[in-house]
């Protein structure tokens, strides 16, 4: 059975995105029916540009990406049938928008998610090697049938039910226009979040039952999560070298020229080494005592004690259970 549910809302999270927002919104014209910009109190003209181009802007304080995106999904009055997750520094290229619109016209009822092809441009050059392209991400899902998993880093869209298909036309392009100073400062912040996420995973403090299930022979998200769990078990300070070697040498990252070399040195090695140093810093601070480290992570990141009175804790970012949140989206 098929039903005619074909409207799309885009959710864009912003904080001082004046450089990118017009390009992003322009690529959505004729594709989506509603644009919701969840803005974290920008100090530039991001909001003004967004409103002038037809977006609805709702301001909301930032905690982390997952919380902010789920706020947009559940609390911003979206009534469209489908939701498209797109970042402010991303845009749609080629026939992607039209292909998605055409597909959902006749999408079967058991299809609740759509994977699209993502491309990263760095310093103006598309990264086509090193395992970065083609890369498929679940960016579009039926309202009420998915949301963002609760993680501090490396968060993915999860479906509650149904299946997902892949549209292999066009690209959702990630092309940030800021300079390398901005890039490194942002990745320093990412490294802190990644450190917290990796420690939560290592010590079993995350909500694994509500996350993407790790599978090597699964979806791209499931494979990435499986590989990340193996990466976490590898020795500190050794795994950044392994990551760089695999991506730059074995997967041909060197074929992307000077820009590719800079990318793999910074993102594939420096960033990963920075995460390891931050993990080591926390462990050394508490004398490598697992219970003290867990207590610190729980207190620092607002994790709540698990039912049963044990010392362990669990990640809780959003009010209500998954079932309650699904009810609010219905």
N, C-alpha and C positions, 0 to 999 in steps of 0.2 A: 504494500500500500504506500502511496505517496501523497503528501499534502503540500499545498502551495504556501510555504513559509520561506520567504526570500529576502527579507530586509536584513541589513547589516549595520551594526554600530561599530565604530573604531574607538578604541581607548588608547590615549597617548598620555604618558606621564612626563611632566615637564618641571624644570627648574632652570631658569635663565637659558632658554633654548632659542633665542632670537635668530641665531645663525641658521637654524635648521627647520624651524616650524613651518615656514612658508613652503619650502620644497616638499616636506612631508604631506602637508594638507593638499597641495596642488595635485599630488599623485593620487589622492583619494577621491577627487572630483569625478562624479559619475559612477563611482564604485560603491560607496557606502551611503547610507541614508541618514546617519546620525554620527556626529563626531563629539566625543567626550574628552576634554582635556582636563586631567587631574593635575593641578598645578601646586607645587610646594612653595608658594609665596615668592614667585620670581621678582627680581629687582630690575629687570630690563623690560622690554616691551613685548614679551612673549604672549601675555594675556591679550593685549590690544590687537596684535596680529592675528591671534587665534579667533577672536570674536569677529574681526573684520572679514575673515574668510569662512564664517558660518559655523564655527565650533561652539559648543557649550563649554564653559570653563567653570570648574568647581575647585576651590582651593582646599587643601587638606594637608595637615602636618605629616612629615615623612618619618616613618620608622624603618622600613626596608621595602624593597621592591615588591615582594609578595603581598605585604599588607596594603600597599598603595594600589596595586593592581586589583586586588580583591575588593577594596573600597569602591573602585570604579565599577566593578562588575555588579556589586550588590546594593550600593547606596546612592547611585547617581541617576536613578530613574530611567535606566535603559529598558526599552520595551521591544527592541529589534529582535528578530529571530536568531540571528547569528552575531557573534562578537569577534572582532579582528584585533589582535594585539599587535601594535606597531609602536616602536620607539620614535622619539622626535627626530633623531638623527638617521632614521631609516626612510626609505621611499620605495614605492612600487615601480618596477621597470618592465617594459615589454608588455606582453598580453596577459599578465598575471591577474589584474583586476577583472578584466572581461571574462577570463577563463573561470574564475571563481563564481562570478555572477551567473554565468551560463550553467555551471554545474549545479548550483543550489536550486535552480528552477525545477529540477527533477530529482533532487537528492533523495535516495531512499530513507525511510524513517529510522533505520538502524545506523545510518552514518551521522555521527555527531561531531566529527572533527576533520580538519583538512590540514595536511602538511603542505608547506610551500618551500621552494628552494631559496636559501639565503646565500648572499654573497657579501664578503667583507672587502671594502676598499680601504687601503691604508696609504697615506701620503699620496693620494690620487691614483693609486695603482690597484686594480683588482687582484686579490690573492686567489689564484686558481690552483695552487698546489699545496703540499704539506698537509693534506687531509682537511683543508678548510673549504674546499669547493669540489663538487657540489655537496651542500649540507642541507638537510631537510628538517624543518622545525614545525611543530604543531602550533600554528598561529591563529587558526580560525576554529571556533567551536559553537555549537548550539547553546544559546542561553538556557541556563538551568541544567545543563549536562556536563559542565566542567568549570574549573577555576584554576588558580595558581597554587601549586603546592607550597606549604609553609617551610621555607628554607631561608637562611640568611644569604645564600649565594647559590648560583647554579640552579635557579628555580625554573621549573617547566610547567606548562599547562598539563593538567591531568583530566582525563575524562572519567565521569562517574559510571557511564554505561555506553553501550553501542561501540562502534568501531570508527576508525579514521581512514581516509583515503589520501592519496598524494596527487597534487596537480603539478605537472612537470613543465609548466610554461612560465616564461618570465622569471624575475627574481624579486625578492624583497632585499633591497640593498642597504647595508650598514656602511655609511660613509660619513664619518665624523670630520668636521671641518676645523676643529680646534688644533692648536699647535702641540708639540711634544711635551712642553712643560705642563700643559693642562692634562695631557694623556697620562703622564707619569704620576701626577698628583692624584688623578682619579683612580689609577690602578693601585696606588698606595692604600687608598680607602678600600678598594676591592680586596686587597690582600688581607686586611684586617677582618673583613667579612668572611673571606675564604678560610682564614685561620679558625674563626669561630665555628664555621660550618664543618670543617674537617675534625675539630675536636669533639663537636656534638656527635658526629658520625662515629668517630673512634670509640667514644665512651657510651654509645647507645642512648644518647639523649634526644635524638630526633624522633619525629613521628613517622616511623617507617611504614606503618600500616596505611597511612594516608598519602604516601608519596608514589612516585614513579617506581615500578618494580624493576630491579636490575636484572637484565637478561642480555647475554652477549648476542644471541640470535633473536633479537626483538626489534622494537622501533629504535630510531636513532637516540631518543632520550633514554630508553632502557639500556642500550649498549653503552652510552656515555656514563650512565650511573654505575653499571657493572665495572667499567674500566676505572672509574674514580675510586670505587671501593678497593680495587686491587692497588691503585696508586697510593692510597692512604697507608696500605700495609708495607709499602716499599720504604727503605731506610731514608731518614731525613738527609738532605743535602746531596744524596745520590740521585734521587728521582728527577730533579730538574735537568741534570745532564742526560738522563735517559730520554726524557720528554723531548729535549732539543734534538738529540740524535735521531730519534724516530721520525719526528716531523720534518726537520730540515734536510736530513740525509736520506733516510729510507723512503720517505713519502714525497721527496722531490721539492721541498720548500725552496731550495736554492734556485729553482727555475724561475722564481718571481723576482729576480734581479736584486738591486740594492735595497729597494723597499722591502722585499721579502726577507732579506738578511736582517735588516733592522727590526722588522716585526718579530722574527723568530728569536733574535737575541733578547728583545725586550719582553715580548709576551710569552715566548716559549721557554726562556731561561731565567731572565732577571725577575720577572713577576713570580714565577714558581719558586725561585730561591728566596725571594722576600717573604712569601707565605711560610716557607719552612723555617726561616729565621724567627718569624713571629710565633710560630708554634713552639719552637725551641725556647724562646724567651719566656713564654708562659710556663712551660714545664720546668724550666730552671728556677723561675721565681718561686715555685712552690716545692722545690726540692724533689721534683719528679714523683710527688705523692699523688696518686690517682684520685683519691677521695678529696683532697684539697683542690685539685684542678677542677674536678666536677662541681664542687661547691661554688667555686669562683665563676665558672661558666653559667651555672644556674642563676646566680645572683646578678651577674653582669648583664645577661641577656634576657632576664625576666622570665625564665623557665619556671613552671609551676611543679610542685612535688607530685609524683605519681600517686594514684590511689593505692592505699595499702600501707602508707606510713613509712615507706623505705626512704633512703637518702637520695635515690636517683630522682631525676626530674624529667619533664617532657616539654617539648616546644609548644607554646600556645601563643599565637599571634592575634587571632581573630575571635570576636565574641561569638559564641554559639558553636554547635557541632556542625559537621559537614551537612548533615541532613537538614538542620535548621537553616543553614545558609542557602541550600538548594530550595527550600520552601519560600524564602524571601525573594528568590529570583524567578519563581514560577509566575 
